[in-house]
């Protein structure tokens, strides 16, 4: 009986580690050529954060992220447009007056995963890569301009989750494009690595979609952000 018990335990361990390795392989290896970081002592959360798209497209084993995907259109005298930035992501940015309709992310389910083993840059600040995966059949409206309106939440001493960030808002939203995520494609953005004096569990939320929990160091949320 003991012999069979050992075999059974061995099989369970193999299945467990196979699942763990499978989950780890699902997050791509991220390459970020912009490697300069600058973390100030005040970088502890509790403010407005711009989570920018770094990549949109098919899930691959390795991904080279970029720091400005939004295409720049500049009109020239004859009335045509000149593309200033590379246009390989242009199809994911829909003009504000486009008649197409897309499903709002608040009513859709996407998978959000954070890889705390890799480091990327976001506006010179160290960040973890964050991946959205659209498993639905719909093309989703996931952001605007150069912003993904995801926020970070922290678990307080009383066990409640409170937001520690405000979504970035443009002072003038006229002409801002819509960012879309087609079915079976991914989007890479970022999670700032904070350096406050309060260690707690964090997670990211957009609409009803919540990431896995991970540990971070922040300042305790104030009343304004707790509303």
C-alpha positions, -999 to 999 in steps of 0.1 A, spaced: 0 0 0 29 23 9 44 17 -25 12 28 -43 10 58 -20 45 70 -31 36 66 -68 4 86 -63 22 114 -45 49 114 -72 22 118 -99 6 146 -81 39 165 -77 46 161 -114 12 174 -123 16 203 -99 50 215 -112 38 210 -148 10 234 -142 32 259 -125 57 258 -154 29 260 -179 16 292 -162 50 307 -161 56 301 -198 23 319 -207 39 353 -199 62 364 -227 98 374 -222 98 412 -224 126 432 -239 128 469 -231 155 489 -248 147 520 -228 164 509 -196 171 541 -177 152 543 -144 147 571 -119 128 564 -87 123 593 -63 116 589 -26 81 602 -32 72 574 -57 49 556 -32 15 556 -49 -15 578 -41 -16 598 -73 -26 599 -110 -7 573 -130 -5 570 -167 -5 532 -176 6 534 -212 2 506 -239 36 491 -247 25 464 -271 -7 453 -288 -10 422 -309 -6 384 -309 9 366 -279 45 356 -286 73 340 -266 93 372 -267 80 408 -271 99 440 -278 79 467 -261 77 503 -273 70 535 -253 47 554 -276 24 533 -297 -1 561 -305 4 572 -341 10 609 -347 -9 624 -377 3 658 -389 -15 676 -417 7 690 -444 -3 719 -467 -20 698 -494 -44 684 -469 -30 649 -466 -16 634 -435 20 626 -426 27 597 -402 53 608 -377 55 576 -357 58 541 -370 23 530 -380 25 492 -372 0 498 -343 -22 522 -362 -51 497 -365 -55 496 -327 -61 534 -325 -96 544 -337 -104 580 -345 -129 597 -321 -154 603 -349 -153 567 -363 -188 551 -366 -177 516 -355 -189 504 -321 -169 483 -297 -178 465 -265 -169 485 -234 -144 468 -212 -165 474 -181 -190 448 -193 -164 423 -207 -141 399 -191 -103 400 -198 -75 382 -181 -50 405 -163 -16 391 -153 14 408 -137 49 394 -140 69 405 -109 101 387 -122 106 412 -151 113 449 -150 104 475 -176 104 513 -177 74 536 -176 84 573 -178 118 565 -162 102 545 -134 107 509 -127 76 488 -134 64 453 -138 49 443 -172 12 437 -171 -6 417 -198 -43 419 -208 -56 390 -228 -89 392 -247 -105 357 -246 -139 370 -258 -153 371 -293 -156 408 -293 -132 437 -300 -130 456 -268 -126 493 -261 -97 492 -237 -83 527 -235 -80 562 -250 -53 584 -263 -21 568 -249 -38 556 -217 -51 523 -203 -74 533 -174 -64 505 -150 -58 514 -114 -39 497 -85 -56 487 -53 -40 480 -19 -52 458 9 -54 477 42 -50 466 78 -88 461 80 -87 436 51 -105 460 27 -92 469 -7 -88 506 -15 -76 522 -47 -42 540 -45 -42 555 -80 -64 578 -101 -68 571 -139 -49 596 -160 -73 621 -175 -67 644 -205 -75 681 -198 -89 683 -233 -104 651 -247 -113 664 -281 -99 642 -309 -86 616 -285 -84 582 -302 -99 549 -288 -76 520 -281 -91 486 -291 -81 450 -283 -93 424 -308 -102 388 -298 -74 365 -290 -48 393 -288 -29 408 -259 -19 443 -246 12 450 -225 11 479 -201 29 485 -167 26 484 -130 48 510 -112 70 495 -85 64 518 -55 88 523 -26 67 535 3 70 523 39 38 502 41 42 466 27 9 451 17 -8 431 -10 -16 449 -43 -38 441 -73 -49 459 -105 -84 465 -116 -102 477 -147 -140 475 -147 -149 441 -131 -116 426 -141 -90 420 -114 -54 408 -116 -37 383 -92 -24 397 -59 12 406 -54 32 424 -27 44 460 -29 54 489 -7 33 521 -7 21 549 16 -13 541 32 -42 554 10 -57 587 20 -94 596 23 -95 612 -11 -85 580 -30 -107 558 -7 -139 573 -21 
